[in-house]
Amino acid sequence: MKRLIFLESSVELVPKEIATHKSIILDSKKRGKNPEEIILDDSKHHAAMRSLANREKRGRPDIIHCCLLLFLDSKASKDFEVYIHTINGEIIWVNNKVRLPRNYNRFLGLIEDLFSKGRIVANGETLLEITNLRLKDLTAKRKVFVFREGEKNLEMLKKLDNDSVVCIGAFPHGDFFPETINSLGNPIFISLGKETYTSLYVTSRFICEYERVRSTEDC
């Protein structure tokens, strides 16, 4: 089965080095949780995040929320195993049949539960799980396609087969870490063009192009 990985997704628990900042403490008290049990969110923790390394790529869990809602609503989702690769390197498996909360705050609560428990189960079925896998485990012996800015070449999507992995960055600014690209082996880069596009736009275009190609093949 094909795989979709959202790379370096901007989702993580509040790091220890900023857990005592007043903005974090205030938010955690409102939530009724310990500071290190809440998800880092730039909209609430902007002041605390100023000292963080790679600050421009962190604290945007809304990006993966929107991308997952879009992809899981699509027909394309039936053809893919879905994974979240976090900015800290965790690999989260997402059941492609899961109905995620539309409400952002409820989504944050769900992800906080996931980091606490390691797995979310409903009616005997696992919906989300933090795995022991590494990025290279997901891509070994597979063709890896990575969306990245460059010369437009969407026709490369015609080469997707059941041993393919499609990767989309899910962070707000910057480029992939070199170690991330190295973990992918010898990826094939796919581009929408030389401009910088949002993760949501790239996900949307991928879905449209994939479903267009698939419908053509079915004719």
Secondary structure as UniProt FT lines:
FT   STRAND          2..9
FT   HELIX           16..18
FT   TURN            19..20
FT   HELIX           22..31
FT   HELIX           35..37
FT   HELIX           42..45
FT   TURN            46..47
FT   HELIX           48..51
FT   TURN            53..54
FT   HELIX           55..57
FT   HELIX           61..72
FT   HELIX           75..79
FT   STRAND          80..86
FT   TURN            87..88
FT   STRAND          91..94
FT   TURN            96..97
FT   HELIX           104..117
FT   STRAND          119..122
FT   TURN            123..124
FT   STRAND          125..130
FT   HELIX           135..139
FT   TURN            140..141
FT   STRAND          143..147
FT   HELIX           154..159
FT   TURN            162..163
FT   STRAND          164..169
FT   HELIX           178..183
FT   STRAND          188..190
FT   HELIX           199..218
//
